[in-house]
């Protein structure tokens, strides 16, 4: 079965036979797959009236376990945004009733962000929708192939994910 990347690679091999275009065979497919995944994610989240960034914050809190709360700093670490962006996101989610701010008992000046019951329900429903979309994307692969692909992708991404922060 031929795909768009096969056509792209063939064209580059014809036009630039002096270059080794083999990396395109993998990374162009990863890039195209990322775009398809982004569309699927947006669809799954929109069905639950969430933006992708809202899902990221809500599910960070959900994964924290009961009582589903984190400091803004912990949320920054998990979502990779600036503190100003996170403050804005918390404000917007609080206005929607999906999170609440509470005083941090271990730091008089600090706050904790806690998921509300509605926020937890929306995160859970959106996650179920996302997993349904992602299963469909992976539907052509066997369980063994999915495991092999996950291991190969981990091998590629781990060096980026484990770079010491400066």
Secondary structure as GFF3:
##gff-version 3
##sequence-region A 1 166
A	DSSP	alpha_helix	4	15	.	.	.	ID=ss1
A	DSSP	alpha_helix	22	46	.	.	.	ID=ss2
A	DSSP	alpha_helix	52	63	.	.	.	ID=ss3
A	DSSP	beta_strand	69	71	.	.	.	ID=ss4
A	DSSP	alpha_helix	72	79	.	.	.	ID=ss5
A	DSSP	alpha_helix	83	95	.	.	.	ID=ss6
A	DSSP	beta_strand	99	104	.	.	.	ID=ss7
A	DSSP	beta_strand	107	115	.	.	.	ID=ss8
A	DSSP	alpha_helix	117	137	.	.	.	ID=ss9
A	DSSP	alpha_helix	143	161	.	.	.	ID=ss10
###
